[in-house]
Amino acid sequence: MPTFQVRVIILTLFGAVMYASYIGLTLWNKSDFCCGWGTHYRQLSVKHKNEQQKAIAENRPDDAEIYRVYAKASSLIADKYHRVASNPLLPYPKVPLITEAELGADPNILNGRQ
């Protein structure tokens, strides 16, 4: 029958393994979550770029500018999520996900007003 010290050592090792598993799963979940949202925003950026090209072809410069801003915003957000997905030790992207300074655009475009 194991002594008290052996039981304490076994219990400590079990606790350490459980804690390491918890940390590993937490980081994996964070990476998976951010990768999913990064991919979503990357696809949204491509969609907006296609809409921009369509607006340019149809000679609608105002709509083309709005789609350009939306594409840039989606691309910036995707980059932030992919950065966290590739290194889960980084914090989640801050809210707001993008600022007007990063975007370099008229804030009314982002709010849906023209």
Backbone as a printed PyTorch tensor [residue, N CA C, xyz], in Angstrom:
tensor([[[  0.8460,  -1.1790,   0.0000],
         [  0.0000,   0.0000,   0.0000],
         [  0.8940,   1.2460,   0.0000]],

        [[  0.6060,   2.1950,  -0.9370],
         [  1.4630,   3.3770,  -1.0190],
         [  1.3530,   4.2370,   0.2440]],

        [[  2.4450,   4.8660,   0.5260],
         [  2.4630,   5.7430,   1.6940],
         [  1.7620,   7.0610,   1.3690]],

        [[  1.5940,   7.8630,   2.3970],
         [  0.9300,   9.1540,   2.2300],
         [  1.7080,  10.0410,   1.2560]],

        [[  3.0320,  10.0300,   1.3340],
         [  3.8610,  10.8660,   0.4530],
         [  3.7040,  10.4540,  -1.0030]],

        [[  3.6330,   9.1710,  -1.2670],
         [  3.4640,   8.6840,  -2.6340],
         [  2.1050,   9.1220,  -3.1660]],

        [[  1.0920,   9.0390,  -2.3380],
         [ -0.2390,   9.4800,  -2.7610],
         [ -0.2520,  10.9760,  -3.0800]],

        [[  0.4180,  11.7610,  -2.2730],
         [  0.4900,  13.2110,  -2.5160],
         [  1.2220,  13.4850,  -3.8250]],

        [[  2.2960,  12.7770,  -4.0840],
         [  3.0510,  12.9660,  -5.3300],
         [  2.1920,  12.5860,  -6.5300]],

        [[  1.4970,  11.4690,  -6.4460],
         [  0.6280,  11.0340,  -7.5490],
         [ -0.4830,  12.0530,  -7.7750]],

        [[ -1.0910,  12.5200,  -6.7080],
         [ -2.1560,  13.5170,  -6.8200],
         [ -1.6260,  14.8260,  -7.4060]],

        [[ -0.4450,  15.2230,  -7.0170],
         [  0.1670,  16.4460,  -7.5530],
         [  0.4560,  16.2960,  -9.0420]],

        [[  0.9980,  15.1590,  -9.4390],
         [  1.2680,  14.9240, -10.8590],
         [ -0.0250,  14.8990, -11.6670]],

        [[ -1.0530,  14.2650, -11.1320],
         [ -2.3500,  14.2380, -11.8090],
         [ -2.8970,  15.6570, -11.9700]],

        [[ -2.8010,  16.4580, -10.9270],
         [ -3.2540,  17.8480, -10.9960],
         [ -2.4730,  18.6500, -12.0250]],

        [[ -1.1650,  18.4310, -12.0900],
         [ -0.3370,  19.1500, -13.0630],
         [ -0.7080,  18.7610, -14.4890]],

        [[ -0.9530,  17.4740, -14.7190],
         [ -1.3540,  17.0180, -16.0540],
         [ -2.7130,  17.6010, -16.4290]],

        [[ -3.6460,  17.6200, -15.4910],
         [ -4.9700,  18.1880, -15.7640],
         [ -4.8740,  19.6870, -16.0640]],

        [[ -4.0620,  20.4040, -15.3200],
         [ -3.8940,  21.8450, -15.5430],
         [ -3.2570,  22.1050, -16.9090]],

        [[ -2.2340,  21.3330, -17.2520],
         [ -1.5900,  21.4910, -18.5600],
         [ -2.5760,  21.1780, -19.6880]],

        [[ -3.4110,  20.1680, -19.4890],
         [ -4.4290,  19.8450, -20.5000],
         [ -5.4230,  20.9820, -20.6520]],

        [[ -5.8320,  21.5710, -19.5480],
         [ -6.7720,  22.6930, -19.5870],
         [ -6.1660,  23.8750, -20.3440]],

        [[ -4.9280,  24.2120, -20.0500],
         [ -4.2610,  25.3280, -20.7350],
         [ -4.1310,  25.0220, -22.2240]],

        [[ -3.7430,  23.8020, -22.5630],
         [ -3.6060,  23.4250, -23.9720],
         [ -4.9160,  23.5200, -24.7250]],

        [[ -5.9950,  23.0260, -24.1250],
         [ -7.3050,  23.1040, -24.7760],
         [ -7.7880,  24.5440, -24.8950]],

        [[ -7.4960,  25.3640, -23.9060],
         [ -7.8860,  26.7720, -23.9620],
         [ -7.1900,  27.4780, -25.1210]],

        [[ -5.8960,  27.2470, -25.2650],
         [ -5.1540,  27.8850, -26.3580],
         [ -5.6130,  27.3610, -27.7140]],

        [[ -5.8820,  26.0710, -27.8080],
         [ -6.3470,  25.4970, -29.0660],
         [ -7.7090,  26.0740, -29.4370]],

        [[ -8.6050,  26.1910, -28.4540],
         [ -9.9300,  26.7460, -28.6950],
         [ -9.8280,  28.2000, -29.1530]],

        [[ -8.9510,  28.9710, -28.5330],
         [ -8.7660,  30.3730, -28.9190],
         [ -8.2450,  30.4620, -30.3420]],

        [[ -7.2950,  29.6140, -30.6860],
         [ -6.7400,  29.6050, -32.0370],
         [ -7.8090,  29.2380, -33.0550]],

        [[ -8.5960,  28.2200, -32.7470],
         [ -9.6510,  27.7760, -33.6570],
         [-10.7160,  28.8530, -33.8300]],

        [[-11.1230,  29.4890, -32.7540],
         [-12.1220,  30.5570, -32.7970],
         [-11.6370,  31.7140, -33.6670]],

        [[-10.4110,  32.1690, -33.4260],
         [ -9.8840,  33.3150, -34.1780],
         [ -9.6390,  32.9600, -35.6420]],

        [[ -9.2460,  31.7300, -35.9060],
         [ -9.0430,  31.3080, -37.2940],
         [-10.3690,  31.3200, -38.0470]],

        [[-11.4280,  30.8670, -37.4010],
         [-12.7470,  30.8680, -38.0360],
         [-13.2290,  32.2690, -38.3650]],

        [[-13.0900,  33.1850, -37.4190],
         [-13.5280,  34.5590, -37.6810],
         [-12.6140,  35.2540, -38.6810]],

        [[-11.3170,  34.9450, -38.6410],
         [-10.4060,  35.5210, -39.6240],
         [-10.7600,  35.0830, -41.0320]],

        [[-11.0980,  33.8180, -41.1820],
         [-11.5080,  33.3040, -42.4920],
         [-12.8170,  33.9460, -42.9400]],

        [[-13.7470,  34.1170, -42.0170],
         [-15.0260,  34.7580, -42.3450],
         [-14.7990,  36.1780, -42.8650]],

        [[-13.9960,  36.9430, -42.1550],
         [-13.7590,  38.3270, -42.5800],
         [-12.9290,  38.3890, -43.8610]],

        [[-12.0540,  37.4190, -44.0930],
         [-11.2910,  37.3890, -45.3450],
         [-12.2430,  37.1420, -46.5180]],

        [[-13.1800,  36.2250, -46.3640],
         [-14.1680,  35.9700, -47.4170],
         [-15.0570,  37.1880, -47.6430]],

        [[-15.4040,  37.8740, -46.5750],
         [-16.2030,  39.0920, -46.6910],
         [-15.4280,  40.1710, -47.4410]],

        [[-14.1320,  40.2530, -47.1910],
         [-13.2890,  41.2180, -47.8960],
         [-13.2590,  40.9250, -49.3900]],

        [[-13.1350,  39.6620, -49.7460],
         [-13.1330,  39.2770, -51.1630],
         [-14.4740,  39.6190, -51.8010]],

        [[-15.5530,  39.3670, -51.0730],
         [-16.8880,  39.6910, -51.5890],
         [-17.0090,  41.1930, -51.8510]],

        [[-16.5340,  42.0050, -50.9180],
         [-16.6120,  43.4590, -51.1030],
         [-15.7100,  43.9380, -52.2420]],

        [[-14.5630,  43.3030, -52.4090],
         [-13.6900,  43.6760, -53.5360],
         [-14.3620,  43.3530, -54.8650]],

        [[-15.0500,  42.2210, -54.9170],
         [-15.7820,  41.8770, -56.1440],
         [-16.9090,  42.8650, -56.4070]],

        [[-17.6080,  43.2720, -55.3510],
         [-18.6670,  44.2760, -55.5050],
         [-18.0850,  45.6160, -55.9510]],

        [[-16.8980,  45.9370, -55.4550],
         [-16.2370,  47.1760, -55.8700],
         [-15.9230,  47.1360, -57.3620]],

        [[-15.3770,  46.0190, -57.8320],
         [-15.0700,  45.8920, -59.2550],
         [-16.3380,  45.9830, -60.1010]],

        [[-17.4080,  45.3950, -59.6120],
         [-18.6850,  45.4600, -60.3190],
         [-19.1900,  46.9060, -60.3730]],

        [[-19.0600,  47.6390, -59.2730],
         [-19.4980,  49.0410, -59.2430],
         [-18.6440,  49.9010, -60.1660]],

        [[-17.3550,  49.6110, -60.2490],
         [-16.4790,  50.3570, -61.1610],
         [-16.8890,  50.0870, -62.6010]],

        [[-17.1800,  48.8210, -62.9050],
         [-17.5780,  48.4630, -64.2700],
         [-18.9050,  49.1180, -64.6530]],

        [[-19.7900,  49.3060, -63.6740],
         [-21.0870,  49.9270, -63.9410],
         [-21.0560,  51.4450, -63.7680]],

        [[-19.8570,  52.0060, -63.5840],
         [-19.6510,  53.4540, -63.4730],
         [-20.4470,  54.0490, -62.2990]],

        [[-20.2660,  53.4300, -61.1240],
         [-20.8610,  53.9470, -59.8900],
         [-19.7240,  54.2310, -58.9070]],

        [[-19.0460,  55.3770, -59.0460],
         [-17.8550,  55.6420, -58.2310],
         [-18.1410,  55.7580, -56.7300]],

        [[-19.3090,  56.2830, -56.3500],
         [-19.6180,  56.4040, -54.9190],
         [-19.7630,  55.0250, -54.2730]],

        [[-20.4660,  54.1380, -54.9510],
         [-20.6080,  52.7770, -54.4330],
         [-19.2620,  52.0550, -54.4120]],

        [[-18.4500,  52.2950, -55.4270],
         [-17.1330,  51.6540, -55.4840],
         [-16.2740,  52.0850, -54.2990]],

        [[-16.3550,  53.3630, -53.9230],
         [-15.5820,  53.8530, -52.7810],
         [-16.0690,  53.2160, -51.4780]],

        [[-17.3600,  53.0930, -51.3350],
         [-17.9070,  52.4670, -50.1240],
         [-17.4590,  51.0070, -50.0370]],

        [[-17.5250,  50.2810, -51.1440],
         [-17.0880,  48.8790, -51.1330],
         [-15.5880,  48.7670, -50.8880]],

        [[-14.8180,  49.7400, -51.3630],
         [-13.3710,  49.7360, -51.1020],
         [-13.1060,  49.8550, -49.6030]],

        [[-13.8330,  50.7540, -48.9560],
         [-13.6620,  50.9410, -47.5130],
         [-14.1000,  49.6870, -46.7580]],

        [[-15.2170,  49.1100, -47.1480],
         [-15.6820,  47.8810, -46.5000],
         [-14.6800,  46.7430, -46.6920]],

        [[-14.1200,  46.6330, -47.8830],
         [-13.1320,  45.5800, -48.1510],
         [-11.8860,  45.7840, -47.2980]],

        [[-11.4560,  47.0440, -47.1790],
         [-10.2710,  47.3220, -46.3700],
         [-10.5470,  47.0240, -44.9010]],

        [[-11.7300,  47.4070, -44.4210],
         [-12.0870,  47.1460, -43.0250],
         [-12.1220,  45.6410, -42.7500]],

        [[-12.7380,  44.8880, -43.6240],
         [-12.8150,  43.4320, -43.4480],
         [-11.4300,  42.8040, -43.4840]],

        [[-10.5780,  43.3160, -44.3480],
         [ -9.2200,  42.7940, -44.4460],
         [ -8.4230,  43.0830, -43.1710]],

        [[ -8.5710,  44.2810, -42.6180],
         [ -7.8770,  44.6210, -41.3740],
         [ -8.3430,  43.7330, -40.2210]],

        [[ -9.6370,  43.5120, -40.1260],
         [-10.1710,  42.6630, -39.0590],
         [ -9.6790,  41.2290, -39.2290]],

        [[ -9.6730,  40.7380, -40.4660],
         [ -9.1930,  39.3750, -40.7250],
         [ -7.7310,  39.2310, -40.3220]],

        [[ -6.9190,  40.2430, -40.6310],
         [ -5.5030,  40.1890, -40.2530],
         [ -5.3340,  40.1140, -38.7380]],

        [[ -6.1490,  40.8750, -38.0130],
         [ -6.0440,  40.8490, -36.5470],
         [ -6.4190,  39.4800, -35.9900]],

        [[ -7.4740,  38.8860, -36.5080],
         [ -7.8740,  37.5610, -36.0240],
         [ -6.8530,  36.4970, -36.4190]],

        [[ -6.3130,  36.5760, -37.6320],
         [ -5.3190,  35.5800, -38.0520],
         [ -4.0240,  35.7080, -37.2530]],

        [[ -3.6770,  36.9200, -36.8360],
         [ -2.4850,  37.1030, -36.0090],
         [ -2.6570,  36.3790, -34.6710]],

        [[ -3.8290,  36.4920, -34.0640],
         [ -4.0870,  35.8010, -32.7980],
         [ -4.1840,  34.2910, -33.0220]],

        [[ -4.7560,  33.8790, -34.1480],
         [ -4.8720,  32.4460, -34.4330],
         [ -3.4970,  31.8060, -34.5900]],

        [[ -2.5480,  32.5370, -35.1570],
         [ -1.2150,  31.9660, -35.3450],
         [ -0.3920,  32.0070, -34.0580]],

        [[ -0.7570,  32.8740, -33.1090],
         [ -0.0770,  32.9320, -31.8160],
         [ -1.1340,  33.1170, -30.7270]],

        [[ -1.7000,  32.0310, -30.1970],
         [ -2.8070,  32.1420, -29.2470],
         [ -2.4330,  32.7860, -27.9150]],

        [[ -1.1550,  33.0300, -27.6720],
         [ -0.7680,  33.7020, -26.4370],
         [ -1.0610,  35.2000, -26.4950]],

        [[ -1.3090,  35.7210, -27.6880],
         [ -1.6810,  37.1290, -27.8230],
         [ -3.1090,  37.3200, -27.3250]],

        [[ -3.4450,  38.5300, -26.8770],
         [ -4.8320,  38.7620, -26.4410],
         [ -5.7730,  38.8300, -27.6330]],

        [[ -7.0560,  38.6330, -27.3480],
         [ -8.0630,  38.7790, -28.3950],
         [ -8.0110,  40.2010, -28.9480]],

        [[ -8.4330,  40.3990, -30.2070],
         [ -8.4860,  41.7650, -30.7440],
         [ -9.4040,  42.6450, -29.8960]],

        [[ -8.9820,  43.8930, -29.7250],
         [ -9.7320,  44.8360, -28.8960],
         [-10.9570,  45.3610, -29.6310]],

        [[-11.9320,  45.8170, -28.8610],
         [-13.1280,  46.4470, -29.4210],
         [-12.9280,  47.9430, -29.3120]],

        [[-13.1440,  48.7240, -30.3220],
         [-13.6060,  48.3610, -31.6540],
         [-12.5060,  47.6420, -32.4290]],

        [[-12.9190,  46.7720, -33.3240],
         [-11.9470,  45.9670, -34.0630],
         [-11.0550,  46.8150, -34.9520]],

        [[-11.5920,  47.8940, -35.4970],
         [-10.7760,  48.8210, -36.2820],
         [-11.1270,  50.2350, -35.8650]],

        [[-10.1670,  51.1190, -36.0200],
         [-10.4050,  52.5250, -35.7130],
         [-10.4040,  53.3170, -37.0100]],

        [[-10.9110,  54.5220, -36.9310],
         [-10.9410,  55.3700, -38.1180],
         [ -9.5220,  55.6980, -38.5790]],

        [[ -8.5840,  55.7900, -37.6320],
         [ -7.1980,  56.0800, -38.0000],
         [ -6.5940,  54.9290, -38.8030]],

        [[ -6.8900,  53.6920, -38.4060],
         [ -6.3850,  52.5360, -39.1540],
         [ -6.9800,  52.4910, -40.5480]],

        [[ -8.2300,  52.8440, -40.6270],
         [ -8.9370,  52.7460, -41.8950],
         [ -8.6280,  53.9100, -42.8090]],

        [[ -8.4320,  55.0760, -42.2360],
         [ -8.1450,  56.2540, -43.0440],
         [ -9.3150,  56.6570, -43.9170]],

        [[-10.5290,  56.5230, -43.3880],
         [-11.7190,  56.8100, -44.1890],
         [-12.6420,  57.7450, -43.4250]],

        [[-13.6190,  58.2300, -44.1290],
         [-14.6480,  59.0640, -43.5340],
         [-15.4670,  58.2090, -42.5660]],

        [[-15.6070,  58.6370, -41.3010],
         [-16.3560,  57.8160, -40.3410],
         [-17.8170,  57.6330, -40.7150]],

        [[-18.3700,  58.5270, -41.5120],
         [-19.7660,  58.3810, -41.9150],
         [-19.9640,  57.1640, -42.8080]],

        [[-18.9450,  56.8020, -43.5670],
         [-19.0510,  55.6170, -44.4250],
         [-19.1840,  54.3680, -43.5620]],

        [[-18.4130,  54.3080, -42.4750],
         [-18.4670,  53.1360, -41.6030],
         [-19.8020,  53.0270, -40.8820]],

        [[-20.4290,  54.1430, -40.5960],
         [-21.6990,  54.1320, -39.8730],
         [-22.8890,  53.9670, -40.7950]],

        [[-22.6580,  53.8520, -42.0850],
         [-23.7400,  53.6360, -43.0290],
         [-24.4070,  54.9090, -43.5060]],

        [[-23.8510,  56.0580, -43.1380],
         [-24.4280,  57.3270, -43.5930],
         [-23.5690,  57.8940, -44.7030]],

        [[-24.2070,  58.6090, -45.5950],
         [-23.4550,  59.1940, -46.7070],
         [-23.7180,  60.6690, -46.7950]]])
